[in-house]
Amino acid sequence: MKKNRTTLFDVPVGKLTKAQAASELSELADMIAYHDRLYYETDQPEIDDREYDELRRRNDAIEVRFPNLMRPNSPSFRVGAEPAAGFKKIRHSVPMTSLDNALTADDTRDFISTVRNFILELKDKTVPIDLVAEPKIDGLSCSLRYEKGRLVYGVTRGNGIEGEDVTANVKTIEEDIPHQLKGTGWPDVLEIRGEVYMSDEDFLALNEHQESLGPKRKVFANPRNAAAGSLRQKDSNITASRSLHFFAYAWGEVSAPFAETLWGARKKISDWGFKLDEPAALVKVDDPDCIALLNYYNEIEAKRPSLGFSIDGVVIKVNRLDWQNRLGFVSRSPRWAIAWKFPPEKGLTVIRQITVQVGRTGKITPVANLTPINVGGVLVSRATLHNRDEIERKDIRERDAIIIQRAGDVIPQVVEVVKERRPDDSAPFIFPTRCPECNSLLTREVGEADTYCTGGLVCPAQVKERLRHFASRNAFDIGGL
């Protein structure tokens, strides 16, 4: 069953009774655990990151107001999900935590204020803070352990305490993950942490290949799911056949310090043979509005569609490692870093073709097939056009340049047509009069917006979709049908 927010969650936290708070915390613990399993174990999330973050923030706010109600299975104590069955488990020598999120510039300024309040030298707000700002890669977190310069194992984040042994699989990412460190000066024990990801181009090629193998082959929703599914294969030959990459951005256990600043550590990690999450910047913040940081955020957001890989925000970290140590951790997150997420994104692309789909009730839905574009961290190649009236109202045509927007992990919608870029020989789209699947007549009742196929069970599309619905999780939940 898909677990969405309930109407109970619409009550402001400040107005909750103790009984309501206890009920919500119980429900939130179950919901967040459910979505963690979908995201980390099956790589098939049902909600987008923003909805998930809202659940986490709601849980945290209730626990702050009712600390005595904090549950033993509170999401505040947990990172990720349990390692999947079938993989050997490896315990992290240093836990792999996750980052708190900032959704606005004010959230980010609050983070910087927290840093200043903890570090005595920064009480004077004119004293600058050096921050390292990096793109937030949307992939699968992974830790690589090296002993005397040689790769010993690779492990996923898992639940933050122990993860899945994917050593054989990470060794196939030879372009980005050295089996033997380059250069000199590395500690005898060094755990490099980063993100396994798939480029937009490779993601499209993988899905095209999957589709060519027949309808039973899995087609991935976005590059993050494709990367996670590819890294967590039991057969490393399958992983090797897929173009995975790795960006390094942190470290776990080290036998000896190797830098005094994060920026200096990045340089050494690069010298040892790793690619870094670029474009990064060393940003000096010495004003209350944090203009330099805001400029970096805006720059990366503008570059986002052309980077060639999926990102969903910017990560901000305190540069001085001694200050990081003094700031420490709270719950499951460090005080010295935060992820500043992007808002829902719009993008400009072109309609290649308009086709229609037939649903289980016979409803006809027109769909715009697009030149693929990365929107909101998801590579989009289709957008819904809703119905015939919507096409006519917005005058949407094939080969039109359009603005699309997605505000969740759902098929995007067309915001507007850029008519000044319309081809001279453009012609209005003619809505079909017969079903593309069974050739039955299409009908629309007077006063209704939707069009329907009259074929019923004669229509193969309706038969397939009805069977799919019958066996789905929300109906009879027949796994594997």
C-alpha positions in Angstrom: 0.0 0.0 0.0 1.3 3.4 -0.9 1.8 5.4 2.3 1.0 9.0 1.8 0.4 11.9 4.3 -2.9 11.7 6.1 -5.2 14.6 7.0 -4.0 14.3 10.6 -0.7 15.8 9.4 -2.5 19.0 8.5 -2.8 20.0 12.2 0.1 22.4 13.0 2.7 20.9 15.3 2.1 23.7 17.8 -1.6 22.7 18.2 -1.2 18.9 18.5 -2.4 17.3 21.7 -0.1 14.7 23.3 -2.3 11.9 22.1 -2.2 13.2 18.5 1.5 13.6 18.7 2.1 10.1 19.9 -0.2 8.8 17.1 1.6 10.8 14.5 5.1 9.7 15.6 4.0 6.1 15.4 2.6 6.6 11.9 5.6 8.7 10.8 8.1 6.0 12.0 6.3 3.4 9.9 5.9 5.6 6.8 9.5 6.8 6.8 10.8 3.2 7.3 8.5 2.1 4.4 9.8 4.8 2.1 13.4 4.2 3.2 13.0 0.5 2.1 11.7 1.6 -1.3 14.4 4.1 -1.9 17.5 2.2 -0.5 16.5 -1.4 -1.0 14.3 -1.7 -4.1 15.4 1.6 -5.8 11.7 2.3 -6.6 10.6 5.3 -4.5 6.9 6.2 -4.5 7.3 9.9 -3.4 9.8 12.5 -4.3 12.6 13.9 -2.1 10.7 17.0 -1.1 7.7 15.0 0.2 10.1 12.6 2.0 11.9 15.6 3.6 8.6 17.0 4.8 7.9 13.7 6.6 11.3 13.9 8.3 10.9 17.6 9.3 7.5 16.9 10.7 8.8 14.0 12.8 11.7 16.2 14.1 9.4 19.1 14.9 7.1 16.9 16.9 10.0 15.3 18.8 11.3 18.7 19.7 7.9 19.7 21.2 7.3 16.3 22.8 10.8 14.9 23.7 9.3 12.4 26.1 7.4 10.8 23.2 10.5 10.0 21.1 10.2 6.3 20.1 13.0 3.7 20.1 12.4 3.2 16.3 12.4 7.0 15.7 13.7 8.0 12.2 16.0 10.4 14.0 18.2 7.5 15.0 18.3 5.9 11.5 20.2 6.5 8.3 19.2 4.7 5.1 17.8 1.2 5.4 18.9 -2.3 6.3 21.4 -4.0 3.9 19.5 -6.1 1.3 19.4 -9.9 1.8 21.8 -11.8 -0.4 24.7 -9.4 0.2 27.4 -10.0 2.8 27.2 -7.2 5.4 30.2 -5.1 6.3 30.2 -2.9 9.4 31.4 0.7 8.9 34.4 1.6 11.1 33.1 5.1 11.1 29.3 5.5 10.7 28.0 6.9 7.3 25.6 9.7 8.3 23.2 11.7 6.2 22.8 15.5 5.9 20.1 17.8 7.2 18.3 19.7 4.4 17.9 23.3 3.8 15.0 24.3 1.5 15.4 28.0 1.5 18.2 30.6 1.8 16.9 31.4 5.3 17.5 27.7 6.3 21.1 28.0 5.0 21.6 31.3 7.0 20.3 29.5 10.1 22.9 26.8 9.5 25.7 29.4 9.3 24.4 31.0 12.5 24.5 27.6 14.2 28.1 27.3 13.2 29.0 30.7 14.5 27.3 30.0 17.8 29.4 26.8 18.3 32.8 28.3 17.3 33.9 30.9 19.8 36.1 32.7 17.3 33.1 33.3 15.0 30.9 35.1 17.6 32.0 38.3 15.9 29.9 38.1 12.7 32.5 40.0 10.7 34.9 37.1 11.0 34.7 35.2 7.7 33.8 31.5 7.5 35.4 29.4 4.7 32.8 27.0 3.3 33.3 24.3 0.7 30.3 24.2 -1.7 29.7 21.2 -4.0 27.0 19.9 -6.3 24.8 17.3 -4.5 25.1 14.2 -6.7 21.9 12.1 -6.9 23.4 8.6 -6.8 24.2 5.8 -4.3 26.6 6.5 -1.4 29.5 4.1 -1.2 32.6 3.7 0.9 35.9 2.3 -0.4 38.5 1.0 2.0 42.2 1.1 1.0 45.0 -0.5 3.0 48.6 0.4 2.1 47.2 1.9 -1.1 45.3 -1.1 -2.4 41.5 -1.4 -2.6 40.3 -3.9 0.0 36.5 -3.6 -0.3 33.6 -1.4 -1.3 30.4 -1.1 0.8 27.1 0.7 0.4 25.9 3.1 3.1 23.1 0.6 4.1 21.7 1.8 7.5 24.7 3.9 8.2 26.2 1.3 10.6 26.6 -1.6 8.2 26.1 -1.8 4.5 26.3 -4.3 1.6 29.6 -5.7 0.4 29.8 -4.6 -3.3 33.5 -5.1 -3.7 33.4 -7.1 -6.9 31.0 -4.5 -8.4 32.9 -1.4 -7.5 36.1 -3.0 -9.0 34.4 -2.8 -12.4 34.2 1.0 -12.2 37.9 1.1 -13.2 37.9 4.6 -14.8 36.9 6.3 -11.5 37.9 3.8 -8.7 41.6 2.9 -8.7 42.5 -0.5 -7.5 45.9 1.0 -6.4 46.1 4.6 -5.3 48.2 6.9 -7.4 50.9 9.3 -6.1 52.3 9.1 -2.5 51.5 10.2 1.0 48.3 8.4 1.6 47.5 6.9 5.1 48.0 3.2 5.6 44.3 2.9 6.2 42.1 5.2 4.1 38.3 5.0 3.5 37.2 7.2 0.6 33.5 8.0 0.5 31.5 9.3 -2.4 28.7 8.6 -4.8 28.2 6.0 -7.5 26.1 7.6 -10.3 25.2 7.2 -14.0 25.4 10.0 -16.5 22.3 11.2 -18.4 23.6 9.9 -21.7 24.4 6.5 -20.3 21.0 6.3 -18.5 19.2 6.9 -21.8 21.3 4.3 -23.6 20.7 1.7 -20.8 16.9 2.2 -21.0 16.9 2.0 -24.7 18.8 -1.3 -24.4 16.4 -2.6 -21.7 13.4 -1.8 -24.0 15.0 -3.6 -26.9 15.1 -6.8 -24.8 11.4 -6.9 -24.5 8.6 -5.8 -22.2 9.7 -8.0 -19.2 13.0 -6.1 -18.8 13.1 -3.3 -16.2 13.2 0.2 -17.4 14.5 2.7 -14.8 12.7 5.8 -13.7 15.8 8.0 -13.3 19.6 7.8 -13.3 19.8 7.4 -9.5 17.6 4.3 -9.6 19.6 3.0 -12.5 22.9 3.5 -10.7 21.7 1.9 -7.5 20.2 -1.1 -9.3 23.3 -1.6 -11.4 25.7 -1.4 -8.4 23.7 -3.9 -6.3 23.7 -6.7 -8.8 24.6 -10.2 -7.6 26.5 -10.7 -10.9 29.3 -8.3 -11.3 29.3 -8.9 -15.1 26.0 -7.1 -15.2 27.5 -4.2 -13.3 30.5 -4.1 -15.6 28.1 -3.9 -18.7 26.6 -0.6 -17.4 28.5 2.6 -17.4 28.8 3.6 -13.8 30.9 6.5 -12.4 32.2 7.6 -9.0 32.7 11.0 -7.4 34.7 11.2 -4.2 33.7 13.9 -1.6 34.6 12.6 1.9 36.4 10.0 3.9 35.7 7.6 6.8 38.4 5.9 8.9 42.0 7.1 8.3 45.1 5.8 10.2 46.7 9.3 10.2 45.5 12.8 9.4 46.3 14.0 5.9 45.0 17.6 5.7 44.0 20.5 7.8 41.1 21.7 5.6 38.5 20.0 3.4 39.7 22.0 0.4 43.3 20.7 1.0 41.9 17.1 1.5 40.1 17.3 -1.8 43.3 18.2 -3.6 45.1 15.1 -2.1 42.1 12.8 -2.9 42.3 14.0 -6.5 46.1 13.4 -6.6 45.5 9.8 -5.4 43.4 9.0 -8.5 39.8 10.1 -7.7 37.4 12.3 -9.6 35.7 15.0 -7.4 32.2 16.3 -7.4 32.7 19.4 -9.6 32.2 22.3 -10.1 33.0 23.0 -6.4 34.1 26.3 -4.8 35.7 27.6 -1.7 33.3 30.3 -0.6 34.1 33.0 2.0 31.1 34.1 4.0 31.5 37.4 5.9 28.1 39.1 5.4 24.7 38.3 6.9 23.1 37.8 3.5 25.7 35.2 2.5 25.8 36.7 -1.0 28.8 34.6 -2.2 27.1 31.4 -1.2 23.8 32.4 -2.8 25.7 33.3 -6.0 27.3 29.8 -6.1 23.9 28.2 -5.5 22.3 30.2 -8.4 25.2 29.4 -10.7 24.9 25.6 -10.1 21.2 25.7 -10.5 21.6 27.5 -13.8 24.2 24.9 -15.0 22.2 21.9 -13.7 20.6 20.9 -17.0 23.9 20.9 -18.8 26.1 19.1 -16.3 25.4 15.7 -17.9 24.5 14.0 -14.5 21.7 14.4 -12.0 22.0 16.7 -9.0 19.3 17.8 -6.6 21.0 20.6 -4.7 24.2 22.0 -3.3 26.2 20.6 -0.3 27.8 23.2 2.0 30.5 22.1 4.5 32.8 24.0 6.9 36.3 24.0 5.4 38.4 23.8 8.6 38.6 20.2 9.8 39.3 21.3 13.4 36.1 23.2 13.4 34.3 20.2 12.0 35.5 18.2 14.9 34.4 20.8 17.4 30.9 21.1 15.8 30.5 17.3 15.8 27.2 15.5 15.1 23.6 15.8 16.2 21.4 12.7 15.9 22.1 11.2 12.4 23.7 14.4 10.8 26.8 16.5 11.1 26.5 20.1 12.4 29.2 21.2 10.0 27.4 20.4 6.7 24.0 20.8 5.1 22.3 20.0 1.8 20.6 23.0 0.2 18.0 21.4 -2.0 16.7 22.9 -5.3 13.1 23.8 -5.8 10.9 22.1 -8.5 12.6 22.9 -11.8 11.3 24.0 -15.1 13.0 23.1 -18.4 12.9 24.0 -22.1 12.6 21.2 -24.6 11.0 20.2 -27.9 8.0 17.9 -28.6 9.1 15.2 -31.0 5.8 13.5 -31.3 2.3 13.4 -29.7 0.9 10.0 -29.1 -2.1 8.7 -27.1 -2.3 6.0 -24.4 -5.2 3.8 -23.5 -5.9 3.2 -19.8 -7.7 0.3 -18.1 -11.1 2.2 -18.3 -10.5 3.0 -21.9 -9.6 6.6 -21.1 -7.4 8.2 -23.8 -4.5 10.3 -22.6 -2.4 12.3 -25.0 1.3 12.3 -24.2 4.1 14.5 -25.6 7.3 12.6 -26.4 10.1 15.0 -25.8 13.8 15.5 -26.6 15.1 14.2 -23.2 16.0 16.9 -20.6 17.1 16.7 -17.0 14.4 18.4 -14.9 14.4 18.3 -11.1 17.0 15.6 -11.0 15.1 13.2 -13.3 15.7 12.7 -17.0 12.4 13.5 -18.6 11.4 12.2 -22.1 7.6 12.4 -21.8 4.9 14.8 -20.5 1.2 14.4 -20.1 -1.1 16.6 -22.2 -4.2 15.5 -20.2 -6.9 15.6 -22.8 -8.0 17.1 -26.2 -9.3 20.3 -24.6 -5.9 20.9 -23.0 -4.1 20.5 -26.3 -6.5 22.9 -28.0 -6.5 25.5 -25.2 -2.7 25.7 -25.1 -2.4 25.1 -28.9 0.2 22.4 -28.4 1.7 21.0 -31.6 4.4 18.5 -32.6 7.9 20.1 -32.9 6.9 22.9 -30.6 9.4 24.2 -28.0 7.7 24.0 -24.6 8.4 24.8 -20.9 7.8 21.8 -18.7 7.8 21.4 -14.9 7.8 18.5 -12.5 7.0 19.1 -8.8 7.3 15.4 -7.8 8.4 12.0 -9.0 5.5 12.0 -11.6 5.2 12.6 -15.3 5.7 16.3 -15.9 3.2 18.8 -17.3 3.5 21.4 -20.1 3.5 24.8 -18.6 3.5 26.8 -21.8 4.4 26.8 -25.5 7.2 29.0 -26.7 5.4 30.1 -29.8 8.1 32.4 -31.1 10.2 29.2 -31.7 7.4 27.4 -33.6 8.4 26.1 -37.1 6.9 27.9 -40.0 5.2 24.7 -41.4 3.7 23.8 -38.0 0.1 22.4 -38.1 -2.4 21.8 -35.3 -2.5 18.3 -33.8 -5.5 16.3 -35.0 -6.9 14.2 -32.2 -7.6 10.6 -33.4 -11.1 9.3 -33.8 -10.2 5.6 -33.5 -8.3 3.7 -30.8 -4.6 3.2 -31.7 -4.7 -0.3 -30.1 -8.0 -1.9 -31.4 -9.3 0.6 -34.0 -12.6 1.0 -32.1 -14.4 4.4 -32.2 -13.4 7.0 -29.6 -16.2 8.8 -27.9 -16.6 11.8 -25.6 -19.8 12.6 -23.7 -21.3 16.0 -24.0 -19.8 18.3 -21.4 -17.0 15.9 -20.5 -13.3 16.5 -21.0 -12.1 12.9 -21.4 -12.3 10.7 -24.5 -12.8 6.9 -24.2 -12.2 3.8 -26.4 -15.5 1.9 -26.9 -13.7 -1.4 -27.4 -13.9 -2.7 -23.9 -12.3 -6.1 -23.4 -11.8 -6.3 -27.2 -9.1 -3.7 -26.7 -5.7 -5.3 -25.8 -4.5 -2.2 -24.0 -7.6 -2.2 -21.7 -7.1 -5.9 -21.0 -3.5 -5.5 -20.1 -4.1 -2.4 -17.9 -7.0 -4.1 -16.1 -4.9 -7.2 -15.3 -2.0 -4.9 -14.2 -4.4 -3.1 -11.8 -5.9 -6.4 -10.5 -2.4 -7.7 -9.5 -1.1 -4.4 -8.2 -0.1 -3.6 -4.7 -3.2 -1.5 -4.1 -5.5 -4.4 -5.3 -4.7 -8.1 -4.9 -1.0 -7.5 -4.5 0.1 -10.6 -6.6 3.8 -10.4 -6.6 5.7 -11.5 -9.7 2.6 -11.8 -12.0 
